[in-house]
Amino acid sequence: MSSCPHIDLTNPDTFHGGQPREVYTYLRQEQPVYWHEDPAQGVGFWVITRQADVDFVSKNPLLFSSRERSCLLMEPEEDNLALLQTQMINMDPPQHLKYRRLVRSAFTPRAVDAYEQRFREVARDIVDKAVAGGRCEFVQDIAAELPLIAICELMGVPLDKRQRLFELTNIMLGMDDPELTTSTEDGTNAMIEMFMIAMEIAAAHREHPQDDIVNVLLNGTVEEEPLPDEDFCNFFLLLIIAGNETTRTVTSHGMRLLMEHPQQYQQLVEDPSGIEDAIEEFLRFNPAVIAFRRTAMDDTQIGEQKIRKGDKIQMYYAAASADEAIFADGERFDITRGQREDVRNEHRAFGVGQHFCIGSHLARLELKVIFEEIVRQIRNPRLDGEINWLRSNFINGIKSMPIAFEVVGD
């Protein structure tokens, strides 16, 4: 097993400023199944960067387990592993399928599209407020607002709880960022507080049932047994975090990329029908999740590399979504790519296989309505200060991004 000391995908600083695209290109072309040492944890891992290999691992969940050691790079402490294994993202078949089936109906295109008019009203209100004065802090004022409101409305979260859930999400996903959290204990406390909010919402819904996802979960069954309170809390935690942080991140990167390519922004101003293709390119070029982990359950092979039972595997989605075997000039950002290539079905921003993101249609709808509103009201957007990047080797996030612009009608 050869390892290159200049490649360190465990260090959050590697991802400062965006994905390490040159590293991904080198690995795809030279060492697509690459052994990466991890001195800090003492457990090395295989880095997977080609799309065919990501698909192989993702579509064989009994051979490459999410449950065995969780789906995260950080090695779980034994007393936390059992808790992690109760979360759907860390389940394998057949358990995963049973739980996924429980919430699937709430995220069908038909169910999500019923919210479109409401999301449009919210998006218009968000941008109306943000554009006053010709400058704003894009992440807080625009990117964060719609995903938070959308998932909270779907989950029946009271207005007075929404800002706190935003803060708790930041703490839980910012474990390596000193500006957001200082210890593992802070992350654990944030999870406990989110569970408490979930229980309050469950109690309120039992008294006054609503036609929403909470109702589906509270009345749903797995193998004819009602969902235990602990499982309800885990669902709540997963849906709030996944439905909040990831879409916020893609919105922020989408705007950043358009400001770096002003001609492409102008294309959308002149022809907003290109926004759906642009969104797929945002997702392809800068997916929110950097990587997920699997554990080999038997001796096997990925590509030409032998894998041993118990080996740790990390799938890098931005690398797979720029694979030369799939995309022409995949390291170039191009919002018109969808006119020539099947970007929507070929990128891996939402994963692939049984763990394909259940909220993908919701994310696409939110991205569509917010960018339609942005290009309707904002002209000549540009950076108005430094980007503050999330320090993380898990989420490719932006904490703040001040921008300036002209406003239509001013």
C-alpha positions, -999 to 999 in steps of 0.1 A, spaced: 0 0 0 16 33 -11 7 66 5 16 101 -4 26 123 25 15 155 6 -21 143 6 -40 147 38 -78 144 35 -81 141 73 -71 177 79 -100 201 77 -77 228 64 -72 208 32 -108 219 23 -104 255 31 -113 275 0 -132 246 -15 -126 210 -26 -90 200 -33 -96 194 -70 -60 189 -80 -57 161 -54 -89 144 -67 -77 146 -103 -43 131 -94 -60 103 -74 -86 94 -100 -59 92 -127 -30 76 -107 -43 59 -76 -82 57 -77 -82 33 -47 -56 50 -25 -45 40 10 -45 70 33 -28 68 67 -44 85 97 -19 89 124 -42 108 146 -68 80 148 -45 51 141 -70 37 115 -61 43 79 -86 42 51 -91 37 13 -99 69 -7 -124 62 -35 -125 89 -62 -138 72 -94 -175 72 -100 -176 35 -110 -160 25 -77 -182 49 -56 -212 33 -73 -199 -2 -66 -194 5 -29 -227 23 -26 -248 -3 -43 -235 -32 -22 -245 -22 13 -242 -57 28 -206 -59 16 -198 -23 25 -216 -14 57 -228 19 70 -238 4 103 -206 -14 113 -186 17 123 -210 44 112 -208 65 79 -184 91 94 -146 94 91 -142 99 128 -138 66 146 -168 63 170 -162 56 207 -176 23 216 -202 38 240 -214 61 212 -216 35 184 -249 20 196 -265 54 195 -251 61 160 -265 28 148 -300 39 156 -299 67 130 -311 58 95 -280 71 78 -260 45 97 -283 15 89 -279 -13 65 -306 -35 48 -331 -48 57 -334 -24 87 -326 7 66 -353 -1 40 -379 -5 66 -372 29 82 -367 46 48 -401 33 37 -417 50 67 -407 86 56 -406 81 18 -441 92 12 -435 126 27 -407 133 2 -422 122 -31 -421 149 -58 -459 152 -55 -458 157 -18 -429 182 -20 -444 202 -49 -474 210 -28 -452 234 -9 -439 252 -40 -461 282 -38 -454 287 -1 -416 284 -8 -419 310 -35 -435 334 -11 -408 328 15 -380 331 -11 -394 365 -24 -397 378 12 -361 366 20 -346 383 -10 -367 415 -7 -353 420 28 -318 410 19 -313 434 -10 -321 466 8 -289 487 7 -272 468 -21 -252 445 1 -258 416 25 -242 387 42 -253 360 17 -252 329 39 -271 343 69 -294 366 50 -303 344 20 -288 309 18 -297 298 53 -332 311 55 -353 291 30 -339 256 39 -344 263 76 -380 275 71 -388 247 47 -377 218 68 -391 233 99 -425 238 82 -424 202 69 -416 191 105 -441 213 123 -414 232 142 -428 263 160 -414 296 149 -397 303 183 -376 271 180 -362 277 145 -332 299 153 -321 276 180 -323 246 157 -301 265 132 -275 271 160 -276 235 171 -271 223 136 -240 245 133 -226 232 165 -231 195 156 -215 199 121 -188 222 133 -169 199 155 -135 208 139 -142 245 137 -132 265 168 -156 293 160 -186 269 163 -178 244 190 -149 237 214 -154 200 223 -171 167 215 -191 174 247 -206 206 230 -217 184 201 -232 158 224 -251 185 244 -264 200 211 -278 166 201 -294 162 235 -310 196 233 -323 188 198 -338 155 211 -356 175 238 -371 198 212 -381 168 192 -400 154 222 -417 187 228 -429 187 192 -440 151 194 -461 159 226 -477 189 209 -486 168 178 -502 141 199 -524 167 215 -531 185 182 -523 163 152 -512 180 120 -510 166 84 -471 167 82 -441 145 85 -442 144 123 -477 128 120 -463 102 96 -436 93 120 -457 93 151 -483 70 135 -460 50 114 -448 14 122 -417 -6 116 -425 -44 114 -460 -36 128 -445 -19 159 -450 19 165 -419 40 162 -402 44 197 -396 79 210 -358 74 205 -363 66 168 -386 96 164 -358 118 178 -332 103 155 -354 109 125 -360 145 136 -323 151 141 -314 136 107 -341 155 88 -334 188 104 -297 187 99 -298 172 64 -326 195 53 -309 226 67 -271 225 63 -268 208 29 -291 230 9 -277 261 26 -242 250 16 -251 243 -21 -269 277 -23 -238 295 -9 -214 277 -33 -238 283 -62 -237 320 -56 -199 320 -51 -194 301 -84 -217 325 -103 -198 355 -89 -166 339 -100 -181 334 -135 -201 367 -140 -209 358 -176 -227 327 -164 -247 348 -139 -257 371 -167 -269 342 -187 -293 333 -160 -305 369 -157 -313 369 -194 -327 334 -195 -339 321 -161 -350 289 -177 -314 278 -174 -316 278 -136 -324 240 -133 -293 231 -154 -273 256 -133 -285 239 -101 -273 205 -113 -239 220 -120 -238 236 -85 -245 201 -71 -220 184 -93 -191 209 -88 -195 215 -51 -217 189 -33 -223 197 3 -211 164 17 -173 158 12 -173 121 19 -191 92 36 -175 62 51 -182 24 47 -166 -6 63 -158 -38 44 -176 -68 58 -155 -93 39 -124 -96 18 -132 -81 -16 -118 -60 -44 -125 -24 -56 -111 -18 -90 -78 -36 -91 -72 -32 -53 -77 -60 -28 -97 -49 2 -96 -67 35 -125 -74 59 -127 -45 83 -111 -20 61 -124 16 62 -134 32 29 -141 69 22 -161 79 -9 -154 114 -21 -184 127 -40 -169 158 -57 -141 136 -70 -166 111 -84 -187 139 -99 -158 152 -119 -147 118 -132 -132 120 -167 -150 88 -177 -183 105 -172 -179 143 -177 -160 161 -204 -137 187 -188 -152 179 -154 -130 203 -135 -146 232 -153 -177 249 -139 -203 253 -167 -240 259 -161 -248 249 -197 -233 215 -192 -268 199 -189 -275 208 -225 -248 183 -236 -245 158 -207 -269 141 -184 -257 160 -153 -288 154 -132 -285 116 -132 -247 114 -134 -234 135 -106 -232 120 -71 -240 150 -49 -270 130 -35 -251 97 -33 -264 66 -52 -279 33 -42 -300 26 -11 -287 57 7 -296 81 -21 -307 113 -5 -344 111 3 -347 149 3 -332 154 -32 -364 167 -47 -370 191 -18 -334 204 -21 -338 210 -59 -371 228 -54 -356 251 -27 -326 259 -49 -348 266 -79 -371 291 -62 -343 310 -43 -321 314 -74 -351 324 -95 -357 352 -70 -320 361 -68 -316 365 -106 -349 385 -107 -337 411 -82 -299 412 -81 -275 424 -108 -236 424 -109 -231 404 -76 -196 404 -62 -177 397 -31 -177 425 -5 -151 410 19 -135 377 28 -153 343 26 -153 326 60 -151 289 53 -163 261 76 -134 242 90 -145 206 83 -135 174 65 -171 164 62 -193 194 51 -180 216 24 -195 247 41 -193 284 40 -201 303 73 -203 338 58 -199 355 25 -205 393 23 -216 404 -12 -225 437 -29 -247 442 -59 -271 464 -78 -308 460 -72 -333 459 -101 -354 490 -100 -329 512 -80 
